[in-house]
Amino acid sequence: MLPRTLRGQIIALIVVALAIAQALTLWLFVDQRALAVRSALAIEAADRAGSTARLLEDAPPDLRSEILQAASSSLVRFAIGPTPLVTGETGNAPNWIERRIRAVLATDDPRAVRVDLHTDQPRPPPRAGPGAGQMHGMGQMRAPPGQPPVSTTALDLSIALADGSWLNVTSRFRDPPYQWVWSEALPFALTAGLLAIVLWFALARLTGPLRSLAGAADRLGRGEDVEPIAAAGPEEMRRLALSFNDMQARLDRFVRERTQLLGALGHDLRSPLTALRVRAEMVEEEETRERMIATIEEMREMVEATLAFSRGMATNEPVETVSLAGLIGGLAREFDETGLAVTTGEIDDAELRIRPLSMRRALRNLIENAVRYGGRAAVSARKQGGSVVIRIDDEGPGIEARELERVFEPFVRLETSRSRETGGVGLGLSIARAAVIAHGGGITLENRPEGGLRVTVTLPGERTA
């Protein structure tokens, strides 16, 4: 398996590529080595065959047997017979072998020389005709006991003698086995080790800025204030850092302008609403006056909720590390003092990097929502991987599946048990979701099988790296 880090993967891929190149080079070397050995053995056999042919023609006939025996070895056997061992005119062999034999015999010698070079399994040499010398010993070309047969290179020569007979030469040899020695692996190991060390430090110019960018993106996703990233490393990394800084600046400007707009709108509406309330108090007819005051009060509540919504989106509160148990426990004590039915379940020991006021406001809205529409709320919090999951369960009628996502939209109020008469203007869930998302988390609603609604808030846990 590849390493998890980018630097480790790059080094591993380069070392693997180096190993493949080394293996290919070794394979080519072994092949060339075998070719060189075959050529050397063929040259030796051709020279010996030409010299033996000349010696046989110059020696008395009664010495031929001794000459053949002296010229033969465990790999090359000589025999004289009435017919050639190589039946073709030229056989199947490179022309340079025949030229080598003729150079040993004589440059103008017209005698027939036949050569056959092929690869074959070990086999007993062909029997010579009557009067020929014996070609024994070739059966020694066998694979070691317990191993499959080894293919051999066979070189057969037939040289015509002056008396009409043929000198038949049979040579069998195997490619020499490759012997692995640790001295050949040592240069590769040293090269790979030095290359890995150099790459480890060289790639720091690439992975260092990437780690800084990843950390900044994680903190930005949590809603923390992030300083601009220093443009360092290769040109591509510099451009990436500058692009991230520009994106962060645009996001900050967009959120700030939107928050300011909502806040200014809410403040500007307060003055005319106050004037309307004063004028409504001056209406003499009681029924009309009460209706006007109720309508103005509803508008004022919507303005206040809008201001609260804008405050929930603001990011000027500093981020702090807080205890999960302390956060949930503090809220539970507040609700207990007010007499609301809020219970706490299992709370894991964990820490969060959050804006405490913003997150308390969001959780308070969710718990109050559960108590208002479900009668009671049960809060639990567990660690799951690198995240913290907070669950708020109620015992109410739940929400239709098609409305589970729409209720997060601003000013959306359902017409069932979560209607206007129960209180609120439809911004509680919107404020909660805005705060949770600003912390890099998420929030979902689901109907429980046993009845009631479950709110699940997922927040990133504190990074320990």
C-alpha positions as CSV (number, residue, x, y, z in Angstrom):
1,M,0.0,0.0,0.0
2,L,1.1,3.5,-0.7
3,P,1.9,5.9,2.2
4,R,-0.9,8.3,3.2
5,T,1.1,11.5,2.8
6,L,1.8,13.1,-0.5
7,R,5.6,13.3,0.2
8,G,5.6,9.5,1.0
9,Q,3.7,8.6,-2.1
10,I,6.0,10.6,-4.4
11,I,9.1,9.0,-2.9
12,A,7.5,5.5,-3.1
13,L,6.6,6.0,-6.7
14,I,10.1,7.2,-7.7
15,V,11.8,4.4,-5.8
16,V,9.4,1.8,-7.5
17,A,10.2,3.3,-10.9
18,L,13.9,3.1,-10.1
19,A,13.5,-0.5,-9.1
20,I,11.7,-1.3,-12.3
21,A,14.4,0.4,-14.4
22,Q,17.1,-1.5,-12.4
23,A,15.3,-4.8,-13.1
24,L,15.0,-4.0,-16.8
25,T,18.7,-3.1,-17.0
26,L,19.5,-6.4,-15.2
27,W,17.4,-8.4,-17.6
28,L,19.1,-6.8,-20.6
29,F,22.5,-7.4,-19.0
30,V,21.7,-11.1,-18.4
31,D,20.5,-11.5,-22.0
32,Q,23.6,-9.8,-23.4
33,R,25.8,-11.8,-21.1
34,A,24.2,-15.1,-22.3
35,L,24.7,-14.0,-25.9
36,A,28.4,-13.2,-25.3
37,V,28.9,-16.6,-23.7
38,R,27.2,-18.4,-26.6
39,S,29.3,-16.5,-29.1
40,A,32.5,-17.3,-27.3
41,L,31.7,-21.0,-27.1
42,A,30.7,-21.0,-30.8
43,I,34.0,-19.4,-31.7
44,E,36.0,-21.9,-29.7
45,A,34.1,-24.9,-31.2
46,A,34.6,-23.5,-34.8
47,D,38.3,-22.9,-34.3
48,R,38.7,-26.4,-32.8
49,A,36.8,-28.0,-35.7
50,G,38.8,-26.3,-38.4
51,S,42.1,-27.2,-36.7
52,T,41.0,-30.8,-36.1
53,A,40.0,-31.1,-39.8
54,R,43.5,-29.9,-41.0
55,L,45.2,-32.2,-38.5
56,L,43.2,-35.3,-39.5
57,E,44.1,-34.8,-43.2
58,D,47.8,-34.3,-42.4
59,A,48.0,-37.3,-40.0
60,P,48.2,-41.0,-40.9
61,P,44.8,-42.8,-40.9
62,D,45.8,-45.0,-37.9
63,L,46.1,-41.9,-35.7
64,R,42.7,-40.5,-36.5
65,S,41.0,-42.2,-33.6
66,E,43.5,-40.8,-31.1
67,I,43.2,-37.3,-32.6
68,L,39.4,-37.5,-32.3
69,Q,39.6,-38.6,-28.7
70,A,42.1,-35.9,-27.8
71,A,40.1,-33.2,-29.5
72,S,36.8,-34.2,-27.8
73,S,35.7,-32.9,-24.5
74,S,32.6,-33.0,-22.3
75,L,31.0,-30.3,-24.3
76,V,32.4,-30.9,-27.8
77,R,32.5,-34.3,-29.5
78,F,34.3,-35.2,-32.8
79,A,33.4,-38.1,-35.1
80,I,34.1,-39.2,-38.6
81,G,31.4,-40.7,-40.7
82,P,30.4,-41.3,-44.3
83,T,27.5,-38.9,-44.1
84,P,27.3,-35.3,-42.8
85,L,25.5,-34.7,-39.5
86,V,24.1,-31.4,-40.9
87,T,22.0,-32.3,-43.9
88,G,21.2,-28.9,-45.2
89,E,23.5,-27.0,-47.6
90,T,24.0,-24.2,-45.2
91,G,22.1,-25.3,-42.1
92,N,20.6,-22.7,-39.8
93,A,23.4,-20.6,-38.3
94,P,25.0,-17.2,-38.7
95,N,27.4,-17.0,-41.7
96,W,30.3,-15.8,-39.5
97,I,30.7,-19.3,-38.0
98,E,31.3,-20.8,-41.5
99,R,33.7,-18.0,-42.3
100,R,35.5,-18.6,-39.1
101,I,36.0,-22.3,-40.0
102,R,37.2,-21.5,-43.5
103,A,39.6,-19.0,-42.2
104,V,41.2,-21.7,-40.1
105,L,41.3,-24.2,-43.0
106,A,42.4,-22.0,-45.9
107,T,41.1,-19.0,-47.6
108,D,40.7,-20.8,-51.0
109,D,39.6,-24.2,-49.7
110,P,36.5,-25.3,-51.7
111,R,35.4,-28.1,-49.3
112,A,31.9,-28.2,-48.0
113,V,31.3,-26.8,-44.6
114,R,27.8,-27.1,-43.0
115,V,26.7,-25.4,-39.8
116,D,23.5,-25.8,-37.8
117,L,22.9,-23.7,-34.6
118,H,19.7,-24.2,-32.7
119,T,18.2,-24.4,-29.2
120,D,17.0,-27.8,-28.0
121,Q,16.5,-29.9,-25.0
122,P,19.3,-32.1,-23.9
123,R,19.5,-35.2,-26.1
124,P,22.0,-38.0,-26.8
125,P,24.3,-37.1,-29.7
126,P,23.5,-38.8,-33.0
127,R,25.3,-42.1,-33.7
128,A,28.1,-41.9,-36.2
129,G,28.2,-44.3,-39.1
130,P,30.5,-47.3,-39.5
131,G,34.1,-46.5,-38.9
132,A,33.4,-43.3,-37.2
133,G,34.7,-42.3,-33.8
134,Q,32.4,-42.5,-30.8
135,M,30.7,-39.3,-29.6
136,H,30.2,-40.2,-26.0
137,G,29.8,-37.8,-23.0
138,M,27.2,-35.5,-24.4
139,G,24.6,-37.0,-22.2
140,Q,26.2,-35.1,-19.3
141,M,24.4,-32.0,-20.4
142,R,21.4,-32.6,-18.1
143,A,19.6,-30.5,-15.5
144,P,20.5,-31.0,-11.9
145,P,18.4,-33.8,-10.2
146,G,15.0,-32.7,-9.1
147,Q,14.8,-29.8,-11.6
148,P,13.0,-29.6,-15.0
149,P,15.1,-30.1,-18.2
150,V,17.1,-27.1,-19.2
151,S,17.1,-25.9,-22.8
152,T,20.6,-26.0,-24.4
153,T,22.2,-24.4,-27.4
154,A,23.3,-27.0,-29.9
155,L,26.0,-26.3,-32.5
156,D,26.4,-29.1,-35.2
157,L,29.3,-28.9,-37.7
158,S,30.0,-31.1,-40.7
159,I,33.3,-30.6,-42.6
160,A,34.1,-32.6,-45.8
161,L,37.5,-34.3,-45.7
162,A,39.7,-35.1,-48.7
163,D,38.9,-38.8,-48.7
164,G,35.1,-38.2,-49.0
165,S,34.3,-38.8,-45.3
166,W,32.8,-36.1,-43.0
167,L,34.1,-34.7,-39.8
168,N,31.0,-34.3,-37.6
169,V,31.2,-32.0,-34.6
170,T,28.5,-31.8,-32.0
171,S,28.7,-29.2,-29.2
172,R,26.1,-28.7,-26.5
173,F,26.2,-25.8,-23.9
174,R,23.8,-24.1,-21.6
175,D,23.5,-20.5,-20.8
176,P,25.4,-19.9,-17.6
177,P,23.0,-19.5,-14.7
178,Y,22.8,-16.0,-13.2
179,Q,24.2,-15.9,-9.8
180,W,22.6,-13.2,-7.6
181,V,25.2,-11.5,-5.4
182,W,24.5,-8.9,-2.7
183,S,27.2,-6.6,-4.2
184,E,24.9,-6.0,-7.1
185,A,22.0,-5.0,-4.9
186,L,24.1,-2.7,-2.7
187,P,24.5,0.1,-5.3
188,F,20.8,0.1,-5.9
189,A,20.0,0.2,-2.2
190,L,22.4,3.1,-1.7
191,T,21.0,5.0,-4.7
192,A,17.4,4.5,-3.6
193,G,18.3,5.5,0.0
194,L,20.1,8.6,-1.0
195,L,17.4,9.5,-3.5
196,A,14.7,9.1,-0.8
197,I,16.6,11.3,1.7
198,V,17.1,14.0,-0.9
199,L,13.5,13.9,-2.0
200,W,12.3,13.9,1.6
201,F,13.8,17.3,2.2
202,A,13.3,18.7,-1.3
203,L,9.6,17.9,-1.2
204,A,9.2,19.9,2.0
205,R,9.0,23.0,-0.2
206,L,5.8,21.5,-1.7
207,T,4.2,19.7,1.2
208,G,4.9,22.4,3.8
209,P,2.8,25.1,2.0
210,L,0.1,22.4,1.4
211,R,-0.1,21.6,5.1
212,S,-0.4,25.3,5.9
213,L,-3.1,25.7,3.3
214,A,-5.0,22.6,4.6
215,G,-4.8,23.9,8.2
216,A,-6.0,27.4,7.1
217,A,-8.9,25.9,5.1
218,D,-9.9,23.8,8.1
219,R,-9.9,26.8,10.4
220,L,-11.8,28.8,7.9
221,G,-14.4,26.1,7.7
222,R,-14.8,26.2,11.4
223,G,-15.4,29.9,11.3
224,E,-12.1,31.0,12.8
225,D,-10.2,34.1,11.9
226,V,-7.4,33.0,9.5
227,E,-4.4,35.1,8.8
228,P,-3.4,35.4,5.1
229,I,-1.1,32.5,4.0
230,A,2.4,33.4,3.1
231,A,3.1,32.7,-0.6
232,A,6.0,30.2,-0.5
233,G,7.2,27.2,-2.4
234,P,6.9,26.6,-6.2
235,E,5.1,29.0,-8.5
236,E,1.9,26.8,-8.5
237,M,1.9,26.8,-4.6
238,R,2.3,30.6,-4.5
239,R,-0.6,31.1,-6.9
240,L,-2.7,28.7,-4.8
241,A,-1.9,30.6,-1.6
242,L,-2.7,33.9,-3.2
243,S,-6.0,32.5,-4.6
244,F,-6.9,31.2,-1.1
245,N,-6.2,34.6,0.4
246,D,-8.3,36.4,-2.2
247,M,-11.2,33.9,-1.6
248,Q,-11.0,34.4,2.1
249,A,-11.1,38.2,1.7
250,R,-14.1,38.0,-0.6
251,L,-16.0,35.7,1.8
252,D,-15.3,37.9,4.8
253,R,-16.4,41.0,2.8
254,F,-19.6,39.3,1.6
255,V,-20.6,38.1,5.1
256,R,-19.7,41.4,6.7
257,E,-21.7,43.4,4.1
258,R,-24.7,41.1,4.4
259,T,-24.7,41.2,8.2
260,Q,-24.4,45.0,8.1
261,L,-27.3,45.2,5.7
262,L,-29.5,43.1,7.9
263,G,-28.6,44.9,11.0
264,A,-29.1,48.3,9.4
265,L,-32.5,47.2,8.0
266,G,-33.6,46.0,11.5
267,H,-32.5,49.2,13.2
268,D,-34.1,51.4,10.5
269,L,-37.4,49.6,11.1
270,R,-37.4,50.2,14.8
271,S,-38.0,53.9,14.6
272,P,-41.2,53.8,12.4
273,L,-42.5,50.9,14.5
274,T,-42.1,52.9,17.7
275,A,-43.9,55.8,16.1
276,L,-46.7,53.5,15.0
277,R,-47.0,52.1,18.5
278,V,-47.4,55.6,19.9
279,R,-50.0,56.5,17.4
280,A,-51.9,53.2,18.0
281,E,-52.1,54.0,21.7
282,M,-53.9,57.1,20.8
283,V,-56.8,55.3,19.0
284,E,-59.9,55.6,21.0
285,E,-61.7,52.5,19.8
286,E,-60.4,49.7,22.0
287,E,-60.9,46.8,19.6
288,T,-59.1,48.7,16.8
289,R,-56.4,49.8,19.1
290,E,-55.7,46.2,20.3
291,R,-55.5,44.9,16.8
292,M,-53.1,47.6,15.7
293,I,-50.9,47.1,18.8
294,A,-50.8,43.3,18.2
295,T,-49.8,43.8,14.6
296,I,-47.1,46.3,15.5
297,E,-45.8,44.0,18.2
298,E,-45.7,41.1,15.7
299,M,-43.7,43.3,13.4
300,R,-41.4,44.3,16.2
301,E,-40.7,40.6,17.1
302,M,-39.9,39.9,13.4
303,V,-37.4,42.8,13.5
304,E,-35.8,41.6,16.7
305,A,-35.6,38.1,15.2
306,T,-34.0,39.5,12.1
307,L,-31.4,41.3,14.2
308,A,-30.8,38.1,16.1
309,F,-30.4,36.3,12.8
310,S,-27.8,38.8,11.7
311,R,-25.9,38.5,15.0
312,G,-25.9,34.7,14.6
313,M,-24.2,35.1,11.2
314,A,-21.6,37.5,12.6
315,T,-18.1,36.1,13.1
316,N,-16.5,38.7,15.3
317,E,-16.7,36.6,18.4
318,P,-13.3,35.0,19.2
319,V,-13.0,31.2,19.0
320,E,-12.3,29.4,22.3
321,T,-11.6,25.8,23.3
322,V,-14.5,24.6,25.5
323,S,-15.5,21.4,27.2
324,L,-18.4,19.5,25.6
325,A,-19.7,18.4,29.0
326,G,-19.4,22.0,30.3
327,L,-21.3,23.4,27.3
328,I,-24.2,20.9,27.5
329,G,-24.2,20.9,31.3
330,G,-24.4,24.7,31.5
331,L,-27.4,24.8,29.2
332,A,-29.1,22.0,31.1
333,R,-28.7,23.9,34.4
334,E,-30.2,27.1,32.8
335,F,-33.3,25.2,31.6
336,D,-33.6,23.5,34.9
337,E,-33.7,26.9,36.7
338,T,-36.5,28.0,34.4
339,G,-38.5,24.8,35.0
340,L,-38.3,23.4,31.5
341,A,-38.3,19.6,31.1
342,V,-34.7,19.1,29.8
343,T,-32.7,16.0,30.6
344,T,-29.2,15.0,29.6
345,G,-28.0,11.6,28.5
346,E,-24.5,10.3,27.9
347,I,-22.0,13.1,27.3
348,D,-18.6,12.1,26.1
349,D,-15.4,13.8,27.3
350,A,-14.4,16.0,24.4
351,E,-13.3,19.5,23.6
352,L,-14.5,21.9,20.9
353,R,-13.1,25.0,19.2
354,I,-16.2,27.2,19.0
355,R,-17.6,30.7,19.5
356,P,-19.2,30.0,22.9
357,L,-22.0,32.6,22.7
358,S,-23.0,31.8,19.2
359,M,-23.0,28.1,19.8
360,R,-24.9,28.4,23.1
361,R,-27.5,30.6,21.3
362,A,-27.9,28.0,18.6
363,L,-28.3,25.0,21.0
364,R,-30.6,27.0,23.2
365,N,-32.9,27.7,20.2
366,L,-32.9,24.0,19.3
367,I,-33.7,22.9,22.9
368,E,-36.4,25.5,23.4
369,N,-37.9,24.4,20.1
370,A,-38.0,20.8,21.3
371,V,-39.6,21.7,24.6
372,R,-42.1,24.1,23.0
373,Y,-43.3,21.6,20.4
374,G,-42.4,18.2,22.0
375,G,-43.1,18.8,25.7
376,R,-39.6,17.8,26.8
377,A,-36.1,17.5,25.4
378,A,-33.3,14.9,25.9
379,V,-29.8,15.9,25.0
380,S,-26.8,13.6,24.4
381,A,-23.4,14.1,22.9
382,R,-21.0,11.5,21.5
383,K,-17.6,11.5,19.8
384,Q,-17.6,9.8,16.4
385,G,-14.2,9.8,14.7
386,G,-12.9,13.3,14.5
387,S,-16.4,14.9,15.1
388,V,-18.8,15.5,17.9
389,V,-22.4,14.6,17.4
390,I,-25.1,16.3,19.6
391,R,-28.6,14.9,19.5
392,I,-31.7,16.6,20.8
393,D,-34.8,14.4,21.0
394,D,-38.4,15.5,21.8
395,E,-41.7,13.7,22.2
396,G,-43.8,15.8,19.8
397,P,-45.7,14.8,16.7
398,G,-42.7,15.2,14.4
399,I,-42.6,16.8,11.0
400,E,-43.7,15.6,7.6
401,A,-40.7,14.2,5.6
402,R,-41.1,16.8,2.8
403,E,-40.9,19.6,5.4
404,L,-37.7,18.5,7.2
405,E,-35.4,20.7,5.0
406,R,-37.7,23.6,4.3
407,V,-38.2,24.4,8.0
408,F,-34.6,25.7,8.1
409,E,-35.5,28.5,5.7
410,P,-36.0,32.0,7.3
411,F,-39.5,32.9,8.4
412,V,-40.9,29.4,7.5
413,R,-43.6,28.3,10.0
414,L,-45.6,25.1,9.6
415,E,-49.3,25.2,10.0
416,T,-49.6,22.1,12.3
417,S,-48.5,22.0,15.9
418,R,-45.6,24.3,15.0
419,S,-47.9,27.2,14.0
420,R,-47.7,30.9,14.9
421,E,-49.9,30.4,18.0
422,T,-47.2,28.5,19.7
423,G,-44.8,31.4,19.4
424,G,-41.9,32.4,17.2
425,V,-41.5,34.0,13.8
426,G,-39.7,31.2,12.0
427,L,-36.1,32.2,12.5
428,G,-35.0,29.9,15.3
429,L,-33.9,27.0,13.2
430,S,-32.4,29.4,10.6
431,I,-30.3,31.1,13.3
432,A,-29.2,27.7,14.7
433,R,-28.2,26.3,11.3
434,A,-26.3,29.5,10.4
435,A,-24.3,29.3,13.6
436,V,-23.6,25.5,13.2
437,I,-22.5,25.9,9.6
438,A,-20.3,28.9,10.6
439,H,-18.4,26.4,12.9
440,G,-17.8,24.0,10.0
441,G,-20.6,21.6,11.1
442,G,-24.0,20.5,9.9
443,I,-27.5,20.0,11.3
444,T,-30.2,17.6,10.2
445,L,-33.8,16.7,11.3
446,E,-35.3,13.3,11.4
447,N,-38.5,11.7,12.8
448,R,-37.8,9.0,15.3
449,P,-39.4,5.6,14.9
450,E,-40.7,5.7,18.4
451,G,-42.2,9.1,17.9
452,G,-40.9,12.6,18.2
453,L,-38.3,14.6,16.3
454,R,-34.5,14.3,16.5
455,V,-32.1,17.1,15.8
456,T,-28.6,16.0,15.0
457,V,-25.8,18.6,15.2
458,T,-22.4,17.6,14.0
459,L,-19.4,19.7,14.9
460,P,-15.7,19.1,14.1
461,G,-13.7,18.1,17.2
462,E,-10.6,19.9,18.2
463,R,-7.6,18.9,16.1
464,T,-4.6,17.6,18.2
465,A,-2.0,17.7,15.4
